[in-house]
Amino acid sequence: MAEDRILEDDLHIAETGEAEVRPDDRVDDERLDSENRLKADYVSAIREALDAGDKGTAYDLVEPLHPADIADLIELLDRPDRTALIAAITDLMTGDVIAELNDFVREDLMEALPPEAVATIAEQLDTDDAVQLIEDLDEADQRAVIAELEPETREAVASALAYPEETAGRLMSRHFVAVPEHLTVGDLIDYLREEGDLEHEFYEVFVIDEFHRPVGTCALNWVLTSPRNIRLTDVMKRDQTLIPVTMDQEEVALMFQKYALISAAVVDDAGRLVGQMTVDDIVHIISEEAGEDALLLSGAGDGDINEPIRESYKARVRWLLANLLTASVASSVISQFEDTIAAMVALAVLMPIVAGIGGNAGTQTLAVTVRALATNQLTASNTWRAVRRELSIAALNGTTVAVVIALAVSLIFANVQLGIVIGLAMACNILIAGFAGVFVPLTLQKMKADPAIASSIFVTMTTDSMGFLVFLGLAVASGLVS
């Protein structure tokens, strides 16, 4: 049958000169730009159709799109247009579309739907996607939706929700292929052909013992190329990476990266196989964690343009207020040198340069340190080597920048002594920045806090206050200002 279909496809291409485009392909390149984003004029055409109440045109425009692109389209629209579009394309709002939606947009949509509608959508999804859909709901709504699920799905979702957030237990797929170790390759092939309820997409088969513990894996290419009479135990790969069900998602992602995994078994406390993680889940986790760390460094909260204004305000304002307090430290340093600054206006002109360059140097070191901590490149075993490395880089950078700024200031202000003072201050502040950029995140981690959270505020406070103190202090100590 498959061969006949291939021959028919070849004949069709030969006769028409082009391949048939099937509805399942959902591709419409004319509506996407080179970066696979929806074109502005296409989005405008949908808005116009919705404003005119022309649901048929809106439906026809959206129908050929891939579910991921439909999700992107919904996110691009304002809330009233989203509601109108969803009403116009109800039968296109499949579980695949819902799963691709931004968290805030999906949560807003789910809250507007009755529990039975949410349950219907969840039934269309893999367990891990269904869990992600339901976990964002209020506890009462969660119970209402779970009650509407089919018994098998209900049990799987409830079991997943029992694990902490962002752990393998929440994210794993409970659909996998596992067979007992006594089978032969022929037995396995027959089973895969005859079983009607297999996972729709898998990369390897898990081999388990009598206690349901994984003892090895068989890649599909091994199965297809091995003689039928060979026992699985003779061809399976015994060395496997097992993921504890309570492992944090970030650690799971690091394991996939380190060992170049495509899929891996998830085991419970007794070592029994309970699920699997696949590389497509990991891509999402890596993207999510990288974005989260970058936003935490800036204190910008979730940093999502779909996040409600009130939540964004609450996430950002507390760090701005904290920054206000830390900035007062630098201001208090300056206030101690009012007479010095008044006696030589050039000091006021040059002060922002010392603080600004020091802040940039600290941010560079901070970014490297936070990333190293996040990827386990920096641990207790190599902390001092990393510190020495960053201080060495800071010393080299400080010397280079100090020479340049010293020469420039000496020429511009015709004052060699001022050039030497700012050069020394710059070198010292960059060295301080390197020290702070390493020790602030290390200290936060030691205190069991996320090193990405607000580290930049404390590093900036250090480089600003110490930069002003060193620069103005050297100006007084050198006799530059009497």
N, C-alpha and C positions, 0 to 999 in steps of 0.2 A: 504493500500500500504506500509506504513512504517513498519507495523507488518510483512508483507510478506518478506520485505527486511531483517529484523532482523532475521527471521527464516532461510532465505537463507544463511545469513552470518554464523549463528550457524552451519548449515549443512556443509558448506564448511570447517569450522574449524574442525568439527568432522571427516570429511573424510580425510583431509590432515594433520591434526595435527598442523596447523599454520594458522594465519589470513592472508587474502589477503592484499597485500600492494597496495594501489591505487595510481595512478599517482599524484593526488592532494595532497597527503601527503608530497611529496617532501622531503623524509628523506633518507639519505645515511650515516649511522653512521661510515662506514669504512673510510670515507673521513674527519671525524671530530675527534678531540681529546677529552679528558675528559672534557675540558673547552669549548667545542663547537667552537673551532677555527679550521680553515682549516689546515690540515697537510702540513708540508713543502714539503714532497715528492709528494703530490698531486698537489700543486702549481707548483712545478718544472716540473711535467709531462705536465701541461697545457702550461707552458713557452716553453718547447721543441716542443710541437705540433704547437704553434704559430710561433716559429722560423723556423720550417720546412714548414710552409705554409699549414699545415694540418688542415683546418677549421673543417672538419668532426669529427676528433678525439676530438678537443677542444670542439665542441658542445656536443658530446656524454658524455664527462666528466662533463660538467657543467649542462646539462639538468635535472638530478635528484635533484639538490640542491633546497633548500628553497630560495625564493627571498632575504631574509636577508643575507643568506650565499653567494649568487651571488654578492650582493653589497659588502660584506667583501672581496671577491675574487678580484673584480675590484680595490678596494682600496689598496690591497697588491701589485698589479703590478705597474711597472713603466709606464709613460705616453705612450710610443710607444706600449707596450704590452697591455695596456688598450684599445687603439684604435683598435688594431688587434683583441682583444677578443670581443669587442662590435660588430665589423663587422662580426665576426663569429657566434654570438648568437643573431642576431638582433631581432628575434621573441621572444626571452626570456627576452628582455629588456622591461618588462612591467612597468606600473606605480608603482607597489608595489616595484620593484627593485630600481627604481629611487628615490622613497620616502625614502628608507633605506640608500641611499648613504650619505657619509660625505659631509658637506656643500661645501667645496672647490672643491671636486671631481665632485659633481653634478653641481656646477656653471660652472666649466670648460667644462663639457659635454654639458650643455645647450647652452653655447655660441657658440659651434661648430655646433649646429643644427639649421635648418631654423625655423621660427616662427610657420609654420603649423605643424611641427613635435613636437615641444614643446607643442602646443595646443592639439594635439592628445594624448600625454602622460598625460597632465593635466586633460583631460576629463575622464581618467580612475581612477582618484584619488578622494578621499573625498575632500570637499571644503577646509578644513584646510590644507591638504597636497598640494593641488593645489596652494594655496596662498603661502605656504612656497617655492614651486618650482619657482613661478613667481617673488616673492618679491626680490630675489637676483639679478635679471637681471637689466640692465641699463633701465632708464626710457623709452627710445625709443624702446628698445626690449620688455619691458612690454606692451606698447601700441600695438605693432605689434602682440604679442601673444594673448592678450585679444581680439583683433579684429577677430582672427581666431576661438575663442571659440563659442560654441552654446549659443544662447541668454540667457538661464536660468543660465548656468554656468558663462557666462560673467558678468551678473548682480551680482551674488553672490561674485565672485572674486573681482570685482571693489568695491563693498560695503566693503569687508574685508580690502582691501588695503587703504581705506579711514581712517581706524583707526590707531593710532600710533603703532609702532612696539612693540612686546612683551606685548601686551594687550590681554584681553579676546576676543575682537572683531576680532583680527587677527587669534587667535588660535581656536576659537570655531567651532564646527560643526553645519552647518545649516540644517542638517538632523536630525529630531527628530519626535516623535509622540505626538501630542497634540489633545485633544478632548474637546468639550464643557461640562460644569459642569452639564447640565440637563440629561445626558445619564445615563442609568443603566449599571450594570456590563454585562448583556446580550447584550446590544447594543454595548458595547465596544468590547466584544469578537467577535461578528459578524463582526464588522468593521475591526478588526485586521485580521480576516480570509479572508475577501472579498477584502480588499484593496491590490492592486497589486504593489504599489510603496512605500512600507514602508522602513524605515531605516533598513539596513541589520542586524544590531546588536544593540539592545537597552536593557536597564535594568529597565526602568520605563516609565510610561506614564504621561505626564503633563496634568493637568486639567486646563482649562483656562476659564475666564469669557467672557462676550460679547465684552470687549475691548481688548481681546487677552492678558490679564495679567494673569500670573500663580497664581492659588489660592490653588493648592495642587498637590500632586503626588500619583500615584498608582503603587506600585511595582507589577511586573508580578505575583509573587506568591500570592499576595492578590487577584488579578483578577481571577486567576485560582481556588482559593479555596473559593470564595464567591458565594452565590446564585445569579442567573441571575437577579432576580427582585429587588435586592438592588441597590439604587442610589449610584453613584460614590461619591457624597458628604458625604455619610455615612461611606464609607470605606477608603477614601483617607486620606493621611497624610497632614494636613494643615501646620504644622511647616516645612518650607523648607528653604534652604540656597540659596539665590539669588545672582548672581554675576553680578555686573555692567559691561557693555560692555567695559568700559575704564579702568577697574582694571588691574594693573600690574600683569604679569604672576607669579611673585614670591609670591605676596599676594594671588593669586588664589591657588597656591600650598599649602600655609600655611593653607588656609581654608579647603582644602581637607584633609590635615593631621590632623588638629585639630578636625574636626567633622566626620572623618572616612567616607567620601563621596565616592560613586561609580560614581555618575553623579550629575550634578547640572544645573539649568536653568540659562541662560544668558539673562539679560534684558537691554533694552535701557533706555534712560533718562526718558521716560514716563512710565516705568515699564512694557512694552510689551515684551513678549517672542520672542527672535530673534535667539536663538541658545542654544546649550548645551555644557558643558565641561564634559569629561569622564576621568576616572582614568588612562587610558592608555596614554592620553595626559599629565597628571600630572607626571607620572613616568619619561617621557622624560624631562619635565621642571625641576624637582628636580635634575636629573642628570646633566643637562646643567648648572643650577645655581650653584650647588656645585663645579663643575669643573671650572666655570668662576671665582668664588671667590678665589679658591686656586691659580689660575694662576695670578689673579690680585695682590694677596699678594706678588708674586714673581716678578711681572713686566714682565712676559713672554708673554704678548699678548694673542692671542687665544691659543697658546700652542699646535697647531695641527701639526702632522708630514706631513700632506698634504698641509699645508699653504705655499704659495709661499715664497721663500727665501727672496725676497725683503721686503715683508710685515712683516715677522718675524724679520728681521733686524731692520726695522723702529720702531716696537713695543718695542723691547728690548733695543736698543742703547740709547734711550732717558732716560730710567731709570738708565742705567749704567753711563751715563754722570751726571745725578743727584746724583747718589751714589758717583761719583768722587768728586763732590763739597762737599757733606756731610762728606766724608772721610777726606777732607782737614781740617775740623773743629777739628777732633781728632788729626791730625798731628800737627796742630798749638798748641794744648795743650801740646803735647809731646815736641815741640820745646822750650817751656818755661822752661823745666826741663832738658835741655841738660847736664848741669854741674852736676846735681843730679844723672842722669843716669850714667854719666862717672865715678863718684866717687864710684858707687856700681853697678857692672855689673849684679848682681842678680836681680835688679829691672827690667832690660830689659828682663830677662828670664821669670819673673813672670807676666809682664804686659799683654801678650796675654791671660793668664788664666783668669785674672779679667774681661777683655773685653769679652772674648768668653763665659764664664758662664753667664755674665750679658745679653749678646745678646740672648742666648738660653732661659733664663728666660723671657725676654721680648717677644720673639716669642711665647712662651707658652701662656702667658697672652693675647697677641694680637689675637691669633687664637681663644681662648675662647670668647673674646669680640666681634670679627667680626661675629662669628657664632651666638652669642646671639642677636646681632643686626639684623642679617639676618632673624632669626626665630622669631623676636619680643619678645624674652625672656627678652631683655634689653630695657626698655623704660624710659621716663622721670620720671615715677612714682617710679622706683626702682633703679635709677642710683647710688645713694649714698650707697645703700645696696650692690650693685655689687662692687663698689669701695672699700668699707670696706672689703668685702670678699677677693678680689684679693690682697689687701695690707696685710691682715692677713696671707694669704698663702705665700706671698712674704717674710714676716717677719720670718715665720717658716722655709721656705726653706733657707733664708739667714743665719739664725742662725746655721742650721745644716751644710750647706756647709762651713760656716766660721770656725766652730770648727774643721772640718776635715782638711781644707786647712791650718789652723794655726798650728795644730799638725804636719802635714806632713812637712811643710816648716821649722818649728823649729827643727825637727830632721834631715832633709836633709842638711840644711845650718848651722846647729848648732848655730842658732841665734833666740832666743825666741822673741826678739823685732821685728824682721822682720816677724815672724809668726803672732804676734799680729796685726801688721800693715796690712798685707794682709788679715787677717781674718776680721778686721773691714771694710776694703775697699770692700771686697767681700759682706759682709752683707749689706752695704750701696748701692752698685751697684745693687744687686738683688732687693732691695726695690725700687730703682729708676726705675728699669726695669718694676716692677709691676705697678708702677704709670704711666709710659710712655705707657705700653701696653694697659692700659684702656683709658687714656686721648687722645692719638693720634687718634684712630678711632672715639671716641666720638666727638672730635673737628672737624674732617673731615665731620662727619654726620651733625654737627651743621652748617657747611659751605655749606650744600647741596651737598657735594661731596660723592662719593662712598667710604665708610670707608675701603674697601678692597684695594683700589688703593694706592700703594706705601707706605702704613702705615709702612711696615717693614723697609723701608729705613730710615724713621725718628726715629723709635724706635732704630734701630741699631746705628744711629748717636748719639742718647742720651746716650745709654749704653756704647759705645766706649769712647766718649769724657768725660763723667762724671766718668766712671770707671778709666781712666787714671788720671783725675784731682784729684779724691779722693785718689787713691793709692799713687801717687807721692806727693800730698800735705801732706798726713799723714806722709809719709817718711821724709819729711822736717820738719814738725811741731813737730814730736816726737823726733827729734834729731838723727834719725837713720843715716842720712847722714849729715855731718857737712859742 
